[in-house]
Amino acid sequence: MRAGEPMPTERFRGRVKLVAPVAALLLGLILSSSVAVAAPILGGQIYYEGGDVQVTVLPYSAAYTSQLILFSTPSPLVIATSSQVGQTFNLGNLAALYGIAPGSELIFGILVLNTGNTFKMGPGGRNPDGVEHVLVDYAEGDGGDVALLGFEDLFGGGDHDYNDANFEIQGGIGFARVSAPASLILLLLGLAALAASSGSILRKSCRQILIPSSK
């Protein structure tokens, strides 16, 4: 080792000091993503993440009455009507009861009893008028995931107020098809590789240090 050159352990500590702030920043981003609130999305979609799912009927503003239906089950599952305000319905474990695999899209829709029209959440192409009929407000956090569905019950989109039938979906749901973005997984793998590499450097550095013998 040349005079003035830092000891191997000192170089290792320097690398740790450089990596630590970056790791802390990434960890903060990961933790903050678990308590994110998405802006309402017209035509939004939600996905099943496993476990039980509950539906609560919320106050609405419409002359018509609609049935809420889940179209992801083997046959359409009628859940409630828009007039049953305040009532909560437990759909149970969708995987066990209906064979819905985690990661599958949950497609809710309404049947407008007064007109016979059916409108589903998601892209407008699912509806007879080609229009998106559901505004989805989604919140994800440690206390549980919640999706608020606001429906427009008129053919062609009506007045676009999306409050003609309102429902709250809770439980094993998500706003993305996968539970963790691929980019996040890559970051975690990169940090793991960096930690392993740093550990190898430390072991090699320790072997290079000569302990002077006492005379």
C-alpha positions in Angstrom: 0.0 0.0 0.0 1.4 3.4 -1.0 1.9 6.1 1.5 -1.1 8.4 1.8 -3.4 5.7 0.2 -6.5 5.1 2.3 -6.9 1.7 4.1 -9.2 -0.8 2.3 -11.7 -0.5 5.2 -11.7 3.3 4.8 -12.5 2.9 1.1 -15.3 0.5 2.0 -16.8 3.0 4.5 -16.7 5.7 1.9 -18.7 3.5 -0.5 -21.2 2.8 2.2 -21.6 6.5 2.9 -22.2 7.1 -0.8 -24.7 4.3 -1.2 -26.7 4.9 2.0 -28.4 8.1 1.0 -29.5 6.6 -2.3 -30.8 3.5 -0.6 -32.7 5.7 1.9 -34.3 7.7 -0.9 -35.4 4.5 -2.7 -36.8 3.1 0.5 -38.8 6.3 1.1 -40.2 6.1 -2.4 -41.2 2.5 -1.8 -42.9 3.3 1.5 -44.7 6.4 0.2 -46.1 4.4 -2.7 -48.1 2.3 -0.3 -50.1 5.3 0.9 -50.8 6.8 -2.4 -54.1 8.4 -3.5 -54.9 8.4 -7.2 -56.8 11.2 -8.8 -60.3 10.1 -10.1 -60.0 8.3 -13.4 -62.8 8.1 -16.0 -62.8 4.6 -17.3 -60.5 3.4 -14.5 -60.0 -0.3 -13.7 -59.4 -2.3 -10.6 -57.9 -5.7 -10.0 -58.3 -8.6 -7.5 -55.4 -9.1 -5.1 -56.9 -12.0 -3.1 -59.0 -12.2 0.0 -62.4 -10.9 0.8 -64.1 -7.9 -1.0 -66.8 -5.7 0.4 -69.2 -3.3 -1.3 -71.0 -0.4 0.4 -73.8 1.5 -1.3 -73.3 5.3 -1.1 -75.8 8.2 -1.5 -76.6 9.0 -5.1 -78.5 11.6 -7.2 -80.7 10.1 -9.9 -84.3 9.5 -10.8 -83.4 6.0 -11.9 -82.6 2.9 -9.8 -79.7 0.7 -10.8 -78.4 -2.8 -9.8 -74.7 -3.2 -9.2 -73.3 -6.3 -10.9 -69.9 -8.0 -10.9 -69.2 -9.3 -14.4 -65.9 -11.1 -13.5 -67.7 -14.1 -12.0 -68.6 -17.2 -14.2 -72.1 -15.7 -14.4 -73.0 -12.0 -13.6 -73.3 -11.5 -9.8 -76.0 -9.1 -8.7 -74.8 -7.4 -5.5 -77.1 -4.5 -4.6 -79.3 -1.7 -5.8 -78.4 2.0 -5.8 -81.3 2.6 -3.4 -79.8 0.5 -0.6 -77.8 3.4 0.7 -75.6 2.6 3.7 -75.7 -1.1 3.4 -72.5 -3.2 3.1 -72.3 -6.5 1.3 -69.5 -9.0 1.8 -68.7 -10.8 -1.5 -66.3 -13.1 0.4 -63.2 -14.6 -1.0 -63.6 -14.3 -4.8 -60.9 -16.8 -5.5 -62.4 -19.5 -3.3 -66.1 -18.8 -4.2 -65.9 -17.9 -7.9 -62.4 -19.0 -9.1 -61.2 -15.4 -9.7 -57.4 -15.5 -9.7 -55.4 -12.7 -8.1 -54.4 -10.3 -10.8 -57.7 -10.6 -12.7 -59.7 -7.5 -13.4 -62.8 -6.9 -11.4 -65.4 -5.5 -13.8 -68.3 -3.9 -12.0 -71.3 -2.5 -13.9 -74.9 -1.4 -13.5 -78.2 -2.5 -14.9 -80.5 0.6 -15.0 -83.8 -0.9 -14.0 -85.9 1.9 -15.6 -84.3 1.6 -19.1 -82.7 -1.8 -19.2 -79.3 -0.4 -20.2 -76.2 -2.0 -18.9 -73.0 0.1 -18.4 -69.6 -1.4 -17.3 -66.5 0.2 -15.8 -63.4 0.4 -17.8 -63.0 1.4 -21.5 -66.0 2.8 -23.3 -65.9 -0.1 -25.8 -67.5 -2.3 -23.2 -70.7 -0.3 -23.3 -73.4 -0.2 -26.0 -72.9 3.6 -26.6 -69.1 3.3 -26.7 -68.8 5.8 -23.8 -67.0 5.5 -20.5 -69.6 5.5 -17.7 -67.7 5.1 -14.5 -65.4 7.5 -12.6 -63.0 5.6 -10.3 -61.4 7.3 -7.3 -58.9 4.9 -5.7 -56.9 5.1 -2.5 -54.2 2.7 -1.4 -52.7 2.5 2.1 -51.9 0.4 5.1 -55.4 0.7 6.4 -56.8 -1.1 3.3 -57.5 -0.3 -0.3 -60.7 1.5 -1.3 -62.2 2.3 -4.7 -65.1 4.7 -5.1 -67.2 4.0 -8.3 -69.4 6.8 -9.6 -71.7 5.8 -12.4 -73.5 7.7 -15.2 -76.8 6.0 -15.9 -77.9 7.7 -19.1 -77.1 6.4 -22.6 -74.5 8.5 -24.3 -73.1 9.8 -21.1 -76.0 12.1 -20.0 -74.8 15.0 -18.0 -71.5 13.4 -17.1 -71.9 14.0 -13.4 -71.0 10.3 -12.5 -73.1 10.3 -9.3 -76.2 8.4 -10.5 -75.1 5.3 -8.6 -72.2 5.3 -6.2 -70.5 2.4 -4.5 -67.4 1.8 -2.3 -65.3 -1.3 -3.0 -62.9 -2.4 -0.2 -60.6 -5.3 0.6 -58.5 -7.4 -1.7 -58.4 -4.9 -4.6 -55.6 -3.0 -6.4 -55.3 -0.3 -9.1 -52.6 -2.2 -11.0 -52.5 -5.7 -12.5 -49.4 -6.6 -10.6 -48.7 -5.9 -6.9 -45.3 -4.3 -7.5 -44.0 -2.4 -10.6 -41.3 -4.2 -12.5 -39.1 -1.2 -12.2 -39.4 -1.4 -8.4 -38.4 -5.0 -8.4 -35.3 -4.2 -10.5 -34.3 -1.5 -8.1 -34.6 -3.9 -5.1 -32.6 -6.5 -7.0 -29.9 -3.9 -7.8 -29.7 -2.9 -4.1 -29.3 -6.6 -3.1 -26.6 -7.1 -5.7 -24.8 -4.0 -4.4 -25.0 -5.2 -0.8 -23.6 -8.5 -1.8 -20.8 -6.9 -3.7 -19.9 -4.6 -0.8 -19.8 -7.6 1.5 -17.3 -9.3 -0.8 -15.2 -6.2 -0.9 -15.1 -6.0 2.9 -14.1 -9.6 3.2 -11.2 -9.2 0.7 -10.2 -5.9 2.4 -10.0 -7.6 5.8 -7.7 -10.3 4.4 -5.4 -7.7 2.9 -4.8 -6.0 6.3 -1.4 -7.1 7.8 -1.3 -7.2 11.6 2.2 -6.3 12.7 3.8 -8.9 15.1 4.9 -7.7 18.5 8.6 -8.1 19.4 
